[in-house]
Amino acid sequence: MRIAAFGFRSIPLAKGAAGADKFALELFPRLVARGHTVIAYNRRYPDVFVDVDEYKGVKIKTFKTTPKTGFDTLLHSLKCTFDIILNNTADIVHIQNGGNSIWALPLRLFGKKVFISQDGVDWKRDKWPWYGKLYLKLSAFLTAYLPNQVIFDNVIAKKLFEERFNKQFKFIPFGSEVEAGTGNTDILAEYGIEKGEYYLFVGRFIPDKGLHYLIPAFKNSKSDKKLVLIGGSPNPSPYEKQLLDMANDRVIFPGYVYGNDVNTLMCNSYCYIQPSDVEGLSPVVLTVMGLNVPMIVSDIEENVYAVLDTARKFKKGNISSLTEEINFCEDNYPQMLILAQKSRERALSVFNWENVADEHIQVFNS
């Protein structure tokens, strides 16, 4: 098959990367390894881009876009759509993010098979202004009816769409495996931390992720460890400054970290915390599960589906509840390690990238 893909930021990963980028990084090379050709459309921002033409057999094509949140996706997707149509770069188009559903119409009119990956209920995300949420609600209708198929990575969002639009959609979860680390722990020394002496979060600094709960909850806890927050705002944001102002000298902001370094930070953390208000099926949560690391997550449906009974959970948005769970982790660490082992067993049996690739090929062929 000739496959084109857009809707993510870039592969390999760069500043501002999120779950869609991790998904692209894992899936597309596996499609190439199975004999298909894939062209992936990267975004070039004024200050961030990856200067590559190929990644693990995936052909990379890069188009400039604006740094303005929301409009960057629309502009880039417009350019990708025209390139696919004018240059006939593919027969099958895989689009991430339901906000891009509008582009399924011209692509299908020109004979392309279009598949959209929907990772959650986008209009619930606090990062969007009112007009962004309105657009995403309208896009949900387009998502349901314009593409050949919609692929959901979590059963909760799939059920919501099926009930709203009276249609059946496909469910394919993310994988959990990561490449084995090198064993090099220099990254710990670089940030002045030691194995087992820090809590960890990895992701974008946007309100959806709940970091404004995590920082005060950690400060209120009995822990004398450090809190390491990997990532940053995808674009300049007052929210990031708010987080910096909340922090004390035990909260560390290393910026964006990728590859073996971030896996090393996960493996050596005391506990990983995912305080999200809104998520799809989080690739970071699945990765942490596969690495046998204790974890605390918010009790939103998507997180509960991922971890079931293999991690500690706190009430979404509740600082006191999160503080209690951090204190539980401090007082009952042997129990946390038992949960982590159960979590790893669940991850490797239920969430597998090789199966994800095979299932996508089945959907594309259907």
N, C-alpha and C positions, 0 to 999 in steps of 0.2 A: 504494500500500500504506500501511496504518497500522502504524507500527513503534514499539515501546517498547524502551528500552535501559537496562540497569543493570549494575553490577559494577565500574565505574570510580569515581573520586573526584569529579571535577567538570570541566565545561567552562564557560567557559575555564579554563585551568590555574591551580592555587593551590598553596600550600605542601603538600608531600607527594606531588605528582604523580609518576606513573611512566609506563611504556610504555602501560598501558591507557588512561590519560588522553590521551596523544598520539594514540593510535589513534582514540579517540572524537572528538577535536578535528578530525581530518582526514577521517574517514569520514562522520559524520552530516550535516554541511553539504552534502557531495557527494550524499548520498541525497536531501536536500531539493531540491537544484538539478536533480535528475532527475525531480521531480514528486511525490515521496512525502512523507508527513507523518511526522515523527519527534518523539517525546517522550523526553527524556533525563532520567534521575533522578540528581540530584546529591546528595552527602552534605553535611550540615552538622555539623561538629564544634564543641565548645564554643568553640574559639579560631580555627577556620578554616572559612570558607565563602565562596562567590561569590554575591553578591546580585543575580542576574539572573533574568529570566523568559523570555528568548529569546536565542539566539546564532546568528547567520547563518541564520535561518529555523528553527532547531531550538527547539522549546518546551522550557523547562527547568522541572522540578518538583523541589523540594528537601525532603528529609526529614532530621530530626535523627538522629544516631547516637552511640554511645559512643566515647570515644577509645581504648578497649582494643583492641590489635592482634588481628585475627582476628574477634573478636566484633563489631567495627564493621561488617564486611562482611555478616555473617549477619543482624544486626538491620536494617540498611538494606535488604537484599534482601528480607527478610520484609515490610517496609512497602511496598516497590515491588510485590511480588507481589499483596498484598491490594488495592492501589490499582488495578492493572491489571485484576484480576478484578471488583472491586466497581463501578468506574467505567467499565469497558470502554474503556480508553484506547487499545487497539491490538488488532490481529489477529495480528501477528507480534511475537515478543519475542526480542530479541538480548541474550544474557547474556555478560558477560566473566568469566572465572575459573571453572575447573572446580569450585572449592569451593562454587559457587552452584548446582550441578547439582540439588540436592534440590528446588529451587523449580520445576524443570521439570515435576514430577509434578502439583501442583495446577494449574499453568497449562495443561497439556495436558488435564487432566480437564475444564477449562472451555473447551475448544475452541481454545486458542491454538496456533499453530505456534511452536516454540521452537528457537532456534539458539544454540549455545554456542561461544564463541571460547576455545580452549585455547592458551596461549602457551608452555607448557613442562611439565616434570615437577615439579609443585609440591612434592611431598613430599620432594624432594631439597634443598630450600632450608633453609639452616642457621638462618634467622630463626625457624623454627617450633619450638616445644617438642614433646616426644614425642607429646602428645595431639593437637596440631595436625597432625603428620605422619600419625598414624593416621587422623584424620578425612579428610585429603586422599587417602590411599590408598583409603579406602572411597568417597570421592566420585568417584574415577576410574572405578569400576564404574558409578556412577550416570551419569557423563558419557557413558560408552559406550552406554548403553541407554535413557536417559529422553528426551533431546531428539530432534527430527526429524533434526537433523544436527549434527555437531561440525566446527568449522573450525579447522584448525591453521595457525599462521604459520611453523612450521619443520618440515622433513621428518623430522628426527630424532625429535622427540616423536610425530609422526604414525606413524612406523614402529613405535615402541615400543607405542603403543596398538593398532595393527592386529595386531601379533604377539600381544599379550596377550589381546585380546578377539575375534580372528578376524573383524574387521569392516573395511570400507573407510570412510575419512573424507575430508573435503575439505581441500585445501591451498590457502591464499591468503596469500602473503607480505605484509608491510607495504610501504608506499611509502617513497621516499627524498627526494622533492622538498620543499623548504621555500619559503615566500614570500620574495621578494627583500628583502634588508635595505635600510635607508634610507641606508647609508653613514656614518651618524653613529657615531663611535668614542669618544664621551664616556665610555662604560662602562669603557674601558681606563684612562683617566685617573682615574676614580672609585676603581679598585682599585690604582692605582699600578703598572700593567704597560704594556708596550710591545709592538707588533706583532712577532711572531716571537721573543719573549723569554720564553715560558712554555709549559709542558706543561699539558694540560687534561683534566679528567674531569667529566662531568655525570651526576648520578643520585642515587638514595637512598643514605644512609649506613647500609647493612645488611651483615652479613657476606658475603652472597652476592656482593657487588660487588667484594670483594677489595682494598679500600682499605688494609687492614692489611698487604698485600704491597707496594702501590704506594708508600706513604710511605717505608718503609725502603729500598726499591729505588732510589727517586729520591735519597735522602740519600746512598746508597753510590755513586752514579754520579759520573762526571766532570763532569756538567753544572753550569754556574754560573747556569742560568736559574731561573725560579720554577715552582712547581707550583700550579695553581689548581684547587680542588675545589669545584665548583658543586653545591649541594643541601644535604641534611641528613637527619636521621632523621625518618620520617613521624610518629613519636610519641616522647616523651622516652626516651632510650636511653643506657645505660652505654657502648655501643659507640661512640657519637659522642664521648663524653669520652675514651675510649681513643685515638681518632684525634687529637684535639686534643693529648693528652699526647705522642703520638709526634712531632708536627710540630716544625719549627724555623721561623726567621723567613723562610725562603724558601717556605714552604707557606702559601697564602692560602685562607681560607674565607669567600667572599662571601655564603654562604647560598643561598637559592633565587633563580634568575634565569630569566625566561621571554621568549618572543617574539623580537623583533628583537635584543634585548640578548644573549641566549644564542647566537643565530646569529652575531652579531658577534664574540663571544668565540671561537666555533669557527673562523670564517674567519681570524682573526688569530693563532691559536695556532701554535706551532712544530710541535707534534705532539699528537694526541689519543691517550689511553691508556685502554683498556677492560680491566681486570684481573679480570673476573668469574670466579667458580667455577661459577655456574649462570645461564643466560639462556634466554629464548626467542629469537626473532629480534629483536635489539635495535633499536628505532626510532632510538636515538641513534647507533648504529653506522651504520645506513643513511643517516641525515641527514649525518653527517660524511663518508661516502663521496661523497654527492652534492655536497658543498661543496668537493671537491678538496683535502682536508686530509690530510697524512701521518698514519698511524695504527699503533699497536702494540696487539695484542689477545692475550688468553689463548687457548690452543689448544683450547678446548672445541669440541665438534662444531658447535654453533650458530654460533659466531663464524667458524669455518673455512668453514662453508657460505656465510655472508654475504660474506666477503672473498675467498675462494679464495686466489689468489696475488698479491693486490693490497695486502697490508699485512704488516708484520712480526709474527711470532707468538712468544710465550714459553710455557714450560711452566707450566701451571696451578698456582698456589700456590707457585711457585718464585721466591723473591726474587732469587737470583743470576742466574737466567735472565732475569728482567725487567731487572735492572741491566745485563746484557750488551746487551740490545736498546736500552736508552736510550743506552748508550755508542755502539752502532752508529749510531743516529740522529745523534748528535753528530759522528761521524767521516765519515758517508757521506750527508749530507743531499741531494745531487743525486739519489742513488738513491731516497731517500724521496719526492722530488717526482715522479719517474717513476712510482713505485707509486701515488701519490695520483691521478695522471691516469688510470691504468688503473682504479683504484677508482671514480672518477667515471663513467667510461664503463660499467662494469658496473652501477652503481647505477641510472643513468637508463635503461638498456635492460631490466633485469630487474625492478626494484622501482619501480612506478609507482602513485601513489594513484588516478589516474583508472581504471586497470585494476582496482585493488582494489575500488573502488565498483561497477563494472560486474559483477565476479564475485560480489560479495555479493548483488546484485539477482538474478542468475541462480540462486544457491543458494536465496534466499528464495522464488523463484517455482517452484522444482522440486518 
